[in-house]
Amino acid sequence: MAVLLETAASGDKDYLPPYGHTLSQLTVQEARFLSSFWVWATDPESPVLGMLSDPRQSVTARQLLSVFHPDIHMNLVLAYSGPAENAPPEVRSVAIRQAELDHILDDLVRLGLFEIIRREKPRVLLQFGEHKIPTGDGLSMFQESFALPLYGQKFLRAVTQSHPMT
């Protein structure tokens, strides 16, 4: 909060009065997630640094989960194919953390700090000689990812005083 007040007092042209209201609506977990995300996204070694100059660049929920919980080994979940109630404790732990992150992301989308990007997945076609046959039930599949819109970028910059966009 102190950094936000300092940003407001400094006359920063990117400061918007709604930032204080947005900040007041964040939970502790959301603030922790945003802090972890901002460190990751502004790291010069990060493969998503372009996200800060191109808000349409997106990241998956899986990437965001690995940012918030770097100790998670996603291969555990991918390797397990049985019923959820019989899953090993490590797999159940990942599912719980994923649900927690989904809830956080829902709220951050509501606040305008993240946006959901939905793109139609390319259909998988099996080729038999000259014929291409679509797999699945014929319904369109969508891939969901998240982007940091300009409001989210400027909000995070205002509350962290980290200026990678300038």
C-alpha positions as CSV (number, residue, x, y, z in Angstrom):
1,M,0.0,0.0,0.0
2,A,2.9,2.4,0.8
3,V,4.3,1.9,-2.7
4,L,1.0,2.7,-4.2
5,L,0.7,5.9,-2.1
6,E,4.2,6.9,-3.2
7,T,3.3,6.3,-6.8
8,A,0.2,8.5,-6.4
9,A,2.1,11.2,-4.6
10,S,4.9,11.2,-7.2
11,G,2.5,12.3,-10.0
12,D,3.2,9.2,-12.0
13,K,1.3,9.6,-15.2
14,D,0.3,5.9,-15.1
15,Y,-1.3,6.1,-11.7
16,L,-5.1,5.7,-11.7
17,P,-7.3,6.3,-8.7
18,P,-9.0,2.9,-9.0
19,Y,-5.7,1.2,-8.2
20,G,-6.4,1.8,-4.4
21,H,-9.8,0.2,-4.7
22,T,-8.4,-2.8,-6.6
23,L,-5.7,-3.2,-4.0
24,S,-8.2,-3.2,-1.2
25,Q,-10.1,-6.1,-2.8
26,L,-7.1,-8.4,-3.1
27,T,-6.8,-11.3,-0.6
28,V,-3.4,-12.1,0.9
29,Q,-3.1,-15.2,-1.4
30,E,-3.9,-13.1,-4.5
31,A,-1.3,-10.5,-3.5
32,R,1.3,-13.3,-3.0
33,F,0.4,-14.8,-6.4
34,L,0.7,-11.3,-8.1
35,S,4.0,-10.7,-6.5
36,S,5.3,-14.1,-7.6
37,F,3.9,-13.6,-11.1
38,W,5.5,-10.1,-11.4
39,V,8.9,-11.3,-10.4
40,W,8.6,-14.2,-12.9
41,A,7.2,-12.0,-15.7
42,T,9.8,-9.2,-15.3
43,D,12.8,-11.6,-15.0
44,P,15.0,-11.0,-18.1
45,E,15.6,-14.7,-18.3
46,S,11.8,-15.4,-18.3
47,P,10.5,-16.8,-21.6
48,V,7.3,-14.7,-21.2
49,L,9.0,-11.2,-20.8
50,G,7.3,-10.3,-24.1
51,M,4.0,-10.5,-22.3
52,L,4.7,-7.0,-20.8
53,S,5.0,-5.4,-24.2
54,D,2.3,-7.6,-25.9
55,P,-0.7,-8.1,-23.6
56,R,-2.1,-10.6,-26.0
57,Q,0.7,-13.0,-25.3
58,S,-0.7,-15.4,-22.9
59,V,0.3,-18.1,-20.4
60,T,-1.4,-21.2,-19.4
61,A,-2.9,-22.0,-16.0
62,R,-0.3,-24.7,-15.8
63,Q,2.5,-22.1,-16.2
64,L,0.8,-19.9,-13.6
65,L,0.5,-22.8,-11.2
66,S,4.3,-23.5,-11.5
67,V,4.9,-19.8,-10.8
68,F,2.8,-19.9,-7.6
69,H,3.8,-23.4,-6.5
70,P,7.3,-24.0,-8.0
71,D,7.6,-27.2,-5.9
72,I,4.8,-28.9,-7.9
73,H,5.8,-31.6,-10.4
74,M,3.1,-31.5,-13.0
75,N,4.2,-34.8,-14.5
76,L,2.6,-36.5,-11.4
77,V,-0.8,-35.4,-12.5
78,L,-0.3,-36.2,-16.2
79,A,1.0,-39.7,-15.3
80,Y,-2.0,-40.5,-13.1
81,S,-5.1,-41.7,-14.9
82,G,-7.2,-43.3,-12.2
83,P,-10.2,-42.0,-10.3
84,A,-9.6,-38.9,-8.2
85,E,-10.6,-40.5,-4.9
86,N,-7.8,-43.2,-5.4
87,A,-5.2,-40.7,-6.4
88,P,-1.9,-40.7,-4.5
89,P,-1.6,-37.8,-1.9
90,E,0.8,-35.9,-4.2
91,V,-1.7,-35.9,-7.0
92,R,-4.5,-34.8,-4.8
93,S,-2.3,-32.0,-3.4
94,V,-1.7,-30.7,-7.0
95,A,-5.5,-30.8,-7.7
96,I,-6.2,-28.8,-4.5
97,R,-3.6,-26.2,-5.4
98,Q,-4.9,-26.0,-8.9
99,A,-8.4,-25.4,-7.6
100,E,-7.0,-22.7,-5.3
101,L,-5.3,-21.0,-8.2
102,D,-8.4,-21.2,-10.4
103,H,-10.3,-19.4,-7.7
104,I,-7.5,-16.7,-7.5
105,L,-7.5,-16.3,-11.3
106,D,-11.3,-15.9,-11.4
107,D,-11.0,-13.0,-9.0
108,L,-8.1,-11.4,-10.7
109,V,-10.0,-11.6,-14.0
110,R,-13.0,-10.0,-12.2
111,L,-10.7,-7.2,-11.1
112,G,-9.4,-6.7,-14.6
113,L,-5.8,-7.6,-13.6
114,F,-5.8,-10.7,-15.9
115,E,-7.9,-11.6,-18.9
116,I,-8.9,-14.9,-20.3
117,I,-7.9,-15.7,-23.8
118,R,-9.8,-18.5,-25.5
119,R,-8.5,-19.9,-28.8
120,E,-10.0,-22.7,-30.8
121,K,-7.7,-25.7,-30.7
122,P,-6.7,-27.0,-34.1
123,R,-8.6,-30.2,-34.8
124,V,-6.6,-33.3,-34.9
125,L,-6.9,-35.1,-38.2
126,L,-5.8,-38.7,-38.9
127,Q,-4.8,-39.3,-42.4
128,F,-5.6,-42.5,-44.1
129,G,-4.3,-42.4,-47.7
130,E,-6.0,-39.5,-49.3
131,H,-8.6,-39.1,-46.6
132,K,-8.4,-37.0,-43.4
133,I,-10.7,-38.0,-40.6
134,P,-11.2,-35.7,-37.6
135,T,-10.8,-37.2,-34.2
136,G,-13.1,-36.7,-31.3
137,D,-16.8,-36.0,-31.3
138,G,-16.7,-33.2,-33.9
139,L,-17.2,-30.4,-31.4
140,S,-14.8,-27.5,-31.3
141,M,-12.3,-27.6,-28.5
142,F,-11.0,-24.4,-26.9
143,Q,-7.7,-23.7,-25.3
144,E,-7.8,-21.3,-22.4
145,S,-4.9,-19.1,-21.3
146,F,-4.4,-15.9,-19.4
147,A,-3.0,-12.5,-20.4
148,L,-2.0,-9.5,-18.5
149,P,-3.9,-6.5,-19.9
150,L,-2.6,-3.0,-19.8
151,Y,-4.6,-2.2,-16.6
152,G,-2.9,-5.2,-14.9
153,Q,0.5,-4.2,-16.1
154,K,0.2,-0.7,-14.9
155,F,-1.4,-1.7,-11.6
156,L,1.4,-4.1,-10.9
157,R,4.0,-1.5,-11.8
158,A,2.3,1.1,-9.5
159,V,2.2,-1.2,-6.5
160,T,5.7,-2.6,-7.0
161,Q,7.6,0.4,-8.5
162,S,9.2,-2.0,-10.9
163,H,9.4,-0.3,-14.3
164,P,10.2,-2.9,-16.9
165,M,7.8,-1.4,-19.5
166,T,9.6,2.0,-19.8
